[in-house]
Amino acid sequence: MKFVPNGILELRLKAWFIEATYRDGKRRRLEDRLQDFFEGLLSLAMDVRQAREEAARRERLEKEGERRRKDRGRREEADQRRARRLREDVSNWRLAREIREYIAHAKACSAKPSDAECARDPVSEPFDWALEYADRVDPLVGSEPGVRTENPGATAHREPLHIGLLPG
């Protein structure tokens, strides 16, 4: 901006969308308007301060909203992991139950091979191994409830899942 002397003294206040100009005029000289200029300057400074405080407040609210969204996302992820784990535990529990029922039926068949339902030997491997396997995949059997020594489809050890149904 280039200033060119024109013989008219002018003071200008400008911030964002607020602008006020004080200059020598035909009726009043600038010196007579200095009180108005300083009042305008003070008013503008207060408006700027208020706008900055409002912007800072909005920024704090946005950050708090973002933090809450992230927290909600983490909770949802944790819930999804727990739900997936629960479904897996229920599936393994059902598998273990079905294996035990199958072995019980197979033992009954081996005790009475003349039964038509038991015409074919249903078990080619030892019963003990199948029952041990059922215990390994059953999330409710083992050293602690929910801790399994084998998990079909998963390799990592995990802590027991406590859903309020079991003691501990």
C-alpha positions, 0 to 999 in steps of 0.5 A, a space after each residue: 500500500 502506497 501513501 500519497 500526501 493529500 493534505 487530509 488526515 485520516 485514521 482508519 480502524 479495520 478488523 474482519 468485517 468492521 471498518 471505521 474511518 475518521 478524517 478531517 471534514 468540512 464541518 469537523 476536524 479530526 482533532 475534534 473527533 479523537 474521543 470518537 476514534 478512541 471509543 471506536 478503537 476500544 469497541 473494536 478491541 472488545 469485539 476482537 477479543 470476544 470473537 477470539 474467545 468465541 473461536 477458542 470456545 468453538 475449538 474446545 467444543 470441537 476437540 471435545 466432540 472429536 474426543 467423544 467420537 474417538 472414545 465412542 469408536 473405541 468402545 464400539 470396537 471393544 464391543 465388537 471384539 467382545 461380541 465376536 469373542 462371545 460368538 466364538 466361545 458359544 460356537 466352541 461350547 456347542 462344538 464341545 457339547 456335540 462332541 461329548 454327545 457324539 462320544 456318549 452315543 458312540 459308547 452306547 453303540 459300542 455297548 450294543 452293536 446289534 442296534 440298527 442305529 449303531 450298525 456302523 462303528 461311528 468312532 475310528 479314533 479313541 474316545 479319550 482323545 475326542 473328549 480331551 479335544 472337547 475339553 480343550 475347545 470348550 470355553 467353560 472347561 479347563 484350569 479357569 472358566 473361559 481359558 482354553 488351551 486350544 481354539 480352532 481358528 485362533 492362535 493367540 491366548 486370551 483372557 477369560 470372557 466374563 459376562 456375569 454368568 460365571 463366578 470369578 
